[in-house]
Amino acid sequence: MRGIRLNTDAIDNSAGVNTSDVEVNLKIALATPMRDGRISREGRNALLAAMTDEVAALVLRNNYLQPLAISLAERRGLEDLGFEQRLMQTLETAGELDRAVEFLPDDMEIAERRRRSQALTRPELAVLLAYAKLALHHELLQSNVPDDPYLGRELGRYFPRAVTEQFPDAVEHHRLRRDIIATQLANSMINRGGPSLLVRIADQTGASAASVAAAFAAVRDSYGMTALNGEIDALDNKISGKLQLALYQAVQDLLLDRLVWFLRNVDLTQGLASIVAHYRDGIAAVEAALDDVLPDAAAAARREREAELAKGGVPAALARRLATLRVLIAAPDIVMVADRAGQNIAEIAATYFAAEAFFRLDEIASAARGIVISDYFDRLALDRALDSIGDAERRLTAAMAGDGAAGGKAVEAWVAPRRAKVDRIRMSVHEIANSGLTLSKLSVAASLLGDLVKN
């Protein structure tokens, strides 16, 4: 609290314990080829020694990702305080956490911190990170997630390539297979989504941990987030740390936003591989069409952000990709409307963005994401209002696309027969956009748009 930067010892010195875990699990895996004579003990020992550097890289990766997760949670500050409090309350109710033992603030202290605009410290976030992973790991282990063929791919990311390539059967039939998959997924989900990920998404959607895990994989892989985060990793010591964290947060914002969308709009039980392939291709098609379909204001904002990132030292191609994330939030909606209407994705994208500009919904959504709310229920209300606006925008696009036109022409054709009602609602929404957004105003805008597409 005096400005000294530190984590808990368990975070900064995790690699030793992590190395021991990997060593034991490697020996368990290699016991199979040893028993059937494919490798001798001497050969196994030589193989273990040869994998030293790769094991070191794997465990040091966790030493990279965990402090990054804490830094992002610290950066969000008061915005996540309500969800972090909710996590502590949930763990206490389950008998899995004693705040006094862990030196975590009780509800009275959190209320006082909220009054002082003071969020959790890094050591407190480090403790929550650990508890969040333990709780999520337990829930995933009790579900069918480790048995899902798509999610089971996490197993291959745990072991060095020498083992997965030479003895794939030994890895696949590892007696701790389910535990390793659950651990890998819990680590990945909490590292990328933050300590409060599960309570945040579950309370918004009512989804189980297994469903959240499936949605996490769908969003991550549809948007190519692993590669995108890897490109941001490569900027270490090349751009300012503050800017680098902002880039990571932009990806995390997209993850948290679309997690809710996939849980509410996609049947994730129909096979993750096909779902990911469909939306990955659709998102790519939307991105390819942006130069032709974005309205002038949105295109200018994208170019401005791209130039700003490039000026900060971000390579041109990555700057363009990151500047595009703000508009790609809408890509799954566009894909869904195109699927249902049986129309070209580029045409639906043109209509979607034209409708967005007509009602200035992009400005409202952007301003809403900048509202800092530390109260848990206010935060849920904000997220639900944004979701309602997104639902209305998708339904408006579907209705407008039904006339066969695209872009601004589709908007005009739909508005013409209902001009009076549309103008009244549009004027109110524009007034809200011009007057400084608050949670109550956002809720009114969501209600007005809901009225417009009610029938």
ZILINVEN-V447537 format. One record per residue. N is the residue number from 1. RES is the residue in three letters. OMEGA is omega in whole degrees, -180 to 180 (none if undefined). Layout:
n=N res=RES omega=OMEGA
n=N res=RES omega=OMEGA
This chain:
n=1 res=MET omega=177
n=2 res=ARG omega=175
n=3 res=GLY omega=178
n=4 res=ILE omega=-178
n=5 res=ARG omega=177
n=6 res=LEU omega=174
n=7 res=ASN omega=171
n=8 res=THR omega=179
n=9 res=ASP omega=-179
n=10 res=ALA omega=178
n=11 res=ILE omega=-172
n=12 res=ASP omega=-180
n=13 res=ASN omega=-176
n=14 res=SER omega=-171
n=15 res=ALA omega=180
n=16 res=GLY omega=179
n=17 res=VAL omega=180
n=18 res=ASN omega=179
n=19 res=THR omega=179
n=20 res=SER omega=179
n=21 res=ASP omega=-179
n=22 res=VAL omega=180
n=23 res=GLU omega=-180
n=24 res=VAL omega=-178
n=25 res=ASN omega=174
n=26 res=LEU omega=-179
n=27 res=LYS omega=176
n=28 res=ILE omega=-180
n=29 res=ALA omega=-175
n=30 res=LEU omega=176
n=31 res=ALA omega=-180
n=32 res=THR omega=178
n=33 res=PRO omega=175
n=34 res=MET omega=-178
n=35 res=ARG omega=-177
n=36 res=ASP omega=171
n=37 res=GLY omega=180
n=38 res=ARG omega=178
n=39 res=ILE omega=179
n=40 res=SER omega=177
n=41 res=ARG omega=179
n=42 res=GLU omega=178
n=43 res=GLY omega=177
n=44 res=ARG omega=-179
n=45 res=ASN omega=178
n=46 res=ALA omega=179
n=47 res=LEU omega=178
n=48 res=LEU omega=180
n=49 res=ALA omega=-178
n=50 res=ALA omega=-178
n=51 res=MET omega=-175
n=52 res=THR omega=-176
n=53 res=ASP omega=-179
n=54 res=GLU omega=175
n=55 res=VAL omega=178
n=56 res=ALA omega=-180
n=57 res=ALA omega=-180
n=58 res=LEU omega=-177
n=59 res=VAL omega=177
n=60 res=LEU omega=175
n=61 res=ARG omega=176
n=62 res=ASN omega=176
n=63 res=ASN omega=177
n=64 res=TYR omega=-172
n=65 res=LEU omega=-177
n=66 res=GLN omega=175
n=67 res=PRO omega=176
n=68 res=LEU omega=178
n=69 res=ALA omega=179
n=70 res=ILE omega=180
n=71 res=SER omega=179
n=72 res=LEU omega=177
n=73 res=ALA omega=178
n=74 res=GLU omega=180
n=75 res=ARG omega=179
n=76 res=ARG omega=173
n=77 res=GLY omega=-175
n=78 res=LEU omega=-180
n=79 res=GLU omega=-177
n=80 res=ASP omega=-174
n=81 res=LEU omega=179
n=82 res=GLY omega=179
n=83 res=PHE omega=178
n=84 res=GLU omega=176
n=85 res=GLN omega=179
n=86 res=ARG omega=178
n=87 res=LEU omega=180
n=88 res=MET omega=179
n=89 res=GLN omega=180
n=90 res=THR omega=179
n=91 res=LEU omega=178
n=92 res=GLU omega=-179
n=93 res=THR omega=179
n=94 res=ALA omega=-179
n=95 res=GLY omega=-176
n=96 res=GLU omega=-177
n=97 res=LEU omega=170
n=98 res=ASP omega=-175
n=99 res=ARG omega=-179
n=100 res=ALA omega=180
n=101 res=VAL omega=-176
n=102 res=GLU omega=179
n=103 res=PHE omega=176
n=104 res=LEU omega=-176
n=105 res=PRO omega=175
n=106 res=ASP omega=-174
n=107 res=ASP omega=179
n=108 res=MET omega=179
n=109 res=GLU omega=178
n=110 res=ILE omega=177
n=111 res=ALA omega=179
n=112 res=GLU omega=178
n=113 res=ARG omega=179
n=114 res=ARG omega=179
n=115 res=ARG omega=-180
n=116 res=ARG omega=-177
n=117 res=SER omega=-179
n=118 res=GLN omega=-178
n=119 res=ALA omega=178
n=120 res=LEU omega=178
n=121 res=THR omega=180
n=122 res=ARG omega=178
n=123 res=PRO omega=177
n=124 res=GLU omega=177
n=125 res=LEU omega=179
n=126 res=ALA omega=179
n=127 res=VAL omega=179
n=128 res=LEU omega=178
n=129 res=LEU omega=-179
n=130 res=ALA omega=-179
n=131 res=TYR omega=179
n=132 res=ALA omega=179
n=133 res=LYS omega=180
n=134 res=LEU omega=-178
n=135 res=ALA omega=-180
n=136 res=LEU omega=178
n=137 res=HIS omega=-179
n=138 res=HIS omega=-179
n=139 res=GLU omega=180
n=140 res=LEU omega=-179
n=141 res=LEU omega=180
n=142 res=GLN omega=-178
n=143 res=SER omega=178
n=144 res=ASN omega=-179
n=145 res=VAL omega=-179
n=146 res=PRO omega=-179
n=147 res=ASP omega=180
n=148 res=ASP omega=-177
n=149 res=PRO omega=-178
n=150 res=TYR omega=-179
n=151 res=LEU omega=179
n=152 res=GLY omega=178
n=153 res=ARG omega=178
n=154 res=GLU omega=-179
n=155 res=LEU omega=-178
n=156 res=GLY omega=-180
n=157 res=ARG omega=-178
n=158 res=TYR omega=-174
n=159 res=PHE omega=174
n=160 res=PRO omega=-176
n=161 res=ARG omega=-178
n=162 res=ALA omega=-180
n=163 res=VAL omega=-178
n=164 res=THR omega=-179
n=165 res=GLU omega=-177
n=166 res=GLN omega=-175
n=167 res=PHE omega=-177
n=168 res=PRO omega=-180
n=169 res=ASP omega=180
n=170 res=ALA omega=177
n=171 res=VAL omega=-176
n=172 res=GLU omega=-177
n=173 res=HIS omega=178
n=174 res=HIS omega=-175
n=175 res=ARG omega=174
n=176 res=LEU omega=-176
n=177 res=ARG omega=-177
n=178 res=ARG omega=-179
n=179 res=ASP omega=-180
n=180 res=ILE omega=179
n=181 res=ILE omega=179
n=182 res=ALA omega=179
n=183 res=THR omega=-180
n=184 res=GLN omega=-179
n=185 res=LEU omega=180
n=186 res=ALA omega=178
n=187 res=ASN omega=-177
n=188 res=SER omega=-178
n=189 res=MET omega=-177
n=190 res=ILE omega=177
n=191 res=ASN omega=-176
n=192 res=ARG omega=-177
n=193 res=GLY omega=179
n=194 res=GLY omega=-177
n=195 res=PRO omega=-175
n=196 res=SER omega=-174
n=197 res=LEU omega=-171
n=198 res=LEU omega=-180
n=199 res=VAL omega=-180
n=200 res=ARG omega=-176
n=201 res=ILE omega=-179
n=202 res=ALA omega=-179
n=203 res=ASP omega=176
n=204 res=GLN omega=-171
n=205 res=THR omega=-175
n=206 res=GLY omega=-176
n=207 res=ALA omega=176
n=208 res=SER omega=178
n=209 res=ALA omega=-180
n=210 res=ALA omega=179
n=211 res=SER omega=179
n=212 res=VAL omega=178
n=213 res=ALA omega=179
n=214 res=ALA omega=179
n=215 res=ALA omega=178
n=216 res=PHE omega=180
n=217 res=ALA omega=-179
n=218 res=ALA omega=-179
n=219 res=VAL omega=-178
n=220 res=ARG omega=-173
n=221 res=ASP omega=177
n=222 res=SER omega=-179
n=223 res=TYR omega=-179
n=224 res=GLY omega=-174
n=225 res=MET omega=179
n=226 res=THR omega=179
n=227 res=ALA omega=-179
n=228 res=LEU omega=176
n=229 res=ASN omega=177
n=230 res=GLY omega=177
n=231 res=GLU omega=177
n=232 res=ILE omega=175
n=233 res=ASP omega=-175
n=234 res=ALA omega=180
n=235 res=LEU omega=177
n=236 res=ASP omega=176
n=237 res=ASN omega=176
n=238 res=LYS omega=174
n=239 res=ILE omega=-179
n=240 res=SER omega=179
n=241 res=GLY omega=-179
n=242 res=LYS omega=179
n=243 res=LEU omega=-180
n=244 res=GLN omega=177
n=245 res=LEU omega=178
n=246 res=ALA omega=179
n=247 res=LEU omega=176
n=248 res=TYR omega=-178
n=249 res=GLN omega=177
n=250 res=ALA omega=177
n=251 res=VAL omega=179
n=252 res=GLN omega=177
n=253 res=ASP omega=179
n=254 res=LEU omega=179
n=255 res=LEU omega=-177
n=256 res=LEU omega=-179
n=257 res=ASP omega=-176
n=258 res=ARG omega=173
n=259 res=LEU omega=180
n=260 res=VAL omega=-179
n=261 res=TRP omega=-178
n=262 res=PHE omega=-180
n=263 res=LEU omega=-177
n=264 res=ARG omega=-170
n=265 res=ASN omega=-175
n=266 res=VAL omega=175
n=267 res=ASP omega=-174
n=268 res=LEU omega=179
n=269 res=THR omega=-176
n=270 res=GLN omega=178
n=271 res=GLY omega=-176
n=272 res=LEU omega=-177
n=273 res=ALA omega=-179
n=274 res=SER omega=178
n=275 res=ILE omega=-180
n=276 res=VAL omega=-179
n=277 res=ALA omega=-178
n=278 res=HIS omega=-177
n=279 res=TYR omega=176
n=280 res=ARG omega=179
n=281 res=ASP omega=-180
n=282 res=GLY omega=179
n=283 res=ILE omega=178
n=284 res=ALA omega=179
n=285 res=ALA omega=177
n=286 res=VAL omega=-179
n=287 res=GLU omega=-179
n=288 res=ALA omega=-177
n=289 res=ALA omega=-170
n=290 res=LEU omega=-178
n=291 res=ASP omega=-177
n=292 res=ASP omega=-170
n=293 res=VAL omega=-179
n=294 res=LEU omega=173
n=295 res=PRO omega=-173
n=296 res=ASP omega=-176
n=297 res=ALA omega=180
n=298 res=ALA omega=179
n=299 res=ALA omega=179
n=300 res=ALA omega=179
n=301 res=ALA omega=179
n=302 res=ARG omega=180
n=303 res=ARG omega=180
n=304 res=GLU omega=179
n=305 res=ARG omega=178
n=306 res=GLU omega=179
n=307 res=ALA omega=179
n=308 res=GLU omega=180
n=309 res=LEU omega=179
n=310 res=ALA omega=178
n=311 res=LYS omega=179
n=312 res=GLY omega=177
n=313 res=GLY omega=179
n=314 res=VAL omega=179
n=315 res=PRO omega=-171
n=316 res=ALA omega=-177
n=317 res=ALA omega=180
n=318 res=LEU omega=178
n=319 res=ALA omega=179
n=320 res=ARG omega=180
n=321 res=ARG omega=-179
n=322 res=LEU omega=178
n=323 res=ALA omega=-178
n=324 res=THR omega=-175
n=325 res=LEU omega=-177
n=326 res=ARG omega=-179
n=327 res=VAL omega=180
n=328 res=LEU omega=173
n=329 res=ILE omega=-176
n=330 res=ALA omega=-172
n=331 res=ALA omega=179
n=332 res=PRO omega=176
n=333 res=ASP omega=-179
n=334 res=ILE omega=178
n=335 res=VAL omega=-179
n=336 res=MET omega=179
n=337 res=VAL omega=179
n=338 res=ALA omega=178
n=339 res=ASP omega=-175
n=340 res=ARG omega=-179
n=341 res=ALA omega=-177
n=342 res=GLY omega=-178
n=343 res=GLN omega=179
n=344 res=ASN omega=-178
n=345 res=ILE omega=-179
n=346 res=ALA omega=179
n=347 res=GLU omega=179
n=348 res=ILE omega=179
n=349 res=ALA omega=179
n=350 res=ALA omega=180
n=351 res=THR omega=-179
n=352 res=TYR omega=-177
n=353 res=PHE omega=176
n=354 res=ALA omega=177
n=355 res=ALA omega=179
n=356 res=GLU omega=180
n=357 res=ALA omega=-179
n=358 res=PHE omega=-180
n=359 res=PHE omega=-178
n=360 res=ARG omega=-178
n=361 res=LEU omega=178
n=362 res=ASP omega=178
n=363 res=GLU omega=-179
n=364 res=ILE omega=-179
n=365 res=ALA omega=180
n=366 res=SER omega=179
n=367 res=ALA omega=-179
n=368 res=ALA omega=-179
n=369 res=ARG omega=178
n=370 res=GLY omega=179
n=371 res=ILE omega=179
n=372 res=VAL omega=-179
n=373 res=ILE omega=-179
n=374 res=SER omega=179
n=375 res=ASP omega=-175
n=376 res=TYR omega=-176
n=377 res=PHE omega=175
n=378 res=ASP omega=180
n=379 res=ARG omega=176
n=380 res=LEU omega=179
n=381 res=ALA omega=178
n=382 res=LEU omega=-179
n=383 res=ASP omega=-180
n=384 res=ARG omega=178
n=385 res=ALA omega=178
n=386 res=LEU omega=179
n=387 res=ASP omega=179
n=388 res=SER omega=178
n=389 res=ILE omega=178
n=390 res=GLY omega=179
n=391 res=ASP omega=179
n=392 res=ALA omega=-180
n=393 res=GLU omega=179
n=394 res=ARG omega=-179
n=395 res=ARG omega=175
n=396 res=LEU omega=180
n=397 res=THR omega=180
n=398 res=ALA omega=-180
n=399 res=ALA omega=-179
n=400 res=MET omega=-178
n=401 res=ALA omega=-178
n=402 res=GLY omega=-179
n=403 res=ASP omega=176
n=404 res=GLY omega=178
n=405 res=ALA omega=180
n=406 res=ALA omega=176
n=407 res=GLY omega=-178
n=408 res=GLY omega=179
n=409 res=LYS omega=178
n=410 res=ALA omega=179
n=411 res=VAL omega=-179
n=412 res=GLU omega=-179
n=413 res=ALA omega=-180
n=414 res=TRP omega=-177
n=415 res=VAL omega=-171
n=416 res=ALA omega=-177
n=417 res=PRO omega=-179
n=418 res=ARG omega=-172
n=419 res=ARG omega=-174
n=420 res=ALA omega=-179
n=421 res=LYS omega=-179
n=422 res=VAL omega=-179
n=423 res=ASP omega=180
n=424 res=ARG omega=-179
n=425 res=ILE omega=180
n=426 res=ARG omega=179
n=427 res=MET omega=179
n=428 res=SER omega=180
n=429 res=VAL omega=177
n=430 res=HIS omega=178
n=431 res=GLU omega=177
n=432 res=ILE omega=-179
n=433 res=ALA omega=-176
n=434 res=ASN omega=-165
n=435 res=SER omega=-178
n=436 res=GLY omega=-170
n=437 res=LEU omega=172
n=438 res=THR omega=-180
n=439 res=LEU omega=-179
n=440 res=SER omega=179
n=441 res=LYS omega=179
n=442 res=LEU omega=179
n=443 res=SER omega=178
n=444 res=VAL omega=179
n=445 res=ALA omega=179
n=446 res=ALA omega=180
n=447 res=SER omega=180
n=448 res=LEU omega=180
n=449 res=LEU omega=176
n=450 res=GLY omega=177
n=451 res=ASP omega=-176
n=452 res=LEU omega=-177
n=453 res=VAL omega=-174
n=454 res=LYS omega=-176
n=455 res=ASN omega=none
